[in-house]
Amino acid sequence: MRDTEARLRTVFDENYRLCNVLRRSRRQKSTIMSLSRENARLRRTVKGARNRIEALEAETTKLRATAKVLSKRLYGRKSEQKKKPRSERKRGQQRGVPGHDRTQRPEVLAPPLVLRLFRGTPYGTTFWARFLFELCVCLRPVRRIAAWMSVHALAVLPGTLANSLKRFVPLFLPLFEAILRHADETSWRVRELAGEDRSNRAWLWTSVSHDAVCFHIDENRSVEAAEKLFAGIVIYAVIVCDRYSAYKKLVRMLGGVVILAFCWSHMRRDFIDGAAGQTRLTQWCQR
């Protein structure tokens, strides 16, 4: 009887111990599952943090590159040319070096003589050619030109010269289209345009042919301004420009008579900005 009770007590103790082990195992399993979920959550958090760190590093690199470009434009050299070693050679004619004679220009011929350029005026071609030279090349005002001519025994009133300027427009119109072969534009300041509601900024269009130059000033840079200037061309015109979209629209509007030549300075500036903003691209950009 005592042996039976002892065995029962042993079985009971073993059963009790196993129940405790089972309860601890269940608690450990629950803890492991909880830790596993927490680990997965932390992994997602770490992954998100890494993605954000990479995004912030890319943004920082971009901002640093932009800061370098802006700093170079603000504080750097305005010229895009590289510094060149200073030459020891003095300017001007060198001692012991023979000079050159006057340049021969046999292609320059005297214009045919025209007795009267305009009807109803006593002045001929030579007079008006001199007047245009003084006005457009020497940039002398009409009143001073009239005074200078009067000193040289040719009395003429300033009003006569000023009122005759409009007569030259029909004479130069046939040349206008021939000059529109190679064009470019840049900002230009016109004091008369300044007012309370706008600045004095305008645009100067320059068209060049092999022997003439045409200047045209407009208040804006729109496609309408360009169309007004180039709508009359028949053959073609090459416009040196940046990536301004108005020029591309102008090509479509004029049916292909305008050819766009993108400015190499603007394209070169992209490489300069790349070299300034990205250190790893400096050598490649400079090359």
VENLIN-V532238 format. One record per run of one state. SS is the DSSP state (h for helix, s for strand, l for the rest). FROM is the first residue (numbers start at 1). TO is the last residue. Records with the same first field share a line. If there is no record, write none. Layout:
SS=FROM-TO / FROM-TO
This chain:
l=1-1 / 76-124 / 138-141 / 152-157 / 164-164 / 180-181 / 190-190 / 194-194 / 196-197 / 199-200 / 209-212 / 219-222 / 231-236 / 242-244 / 254-257 / 263-263 / 278-278 / 287-287
h=2-75 / 125-137 / 142-151 / 158-163 / 165-179 / 191-193 / 223-230 / 245-253 / 264-277 / 279-286
s=182-189 / 195-195 / 198-198 / 201-208 / 213-218 / 237-241 / 258-262
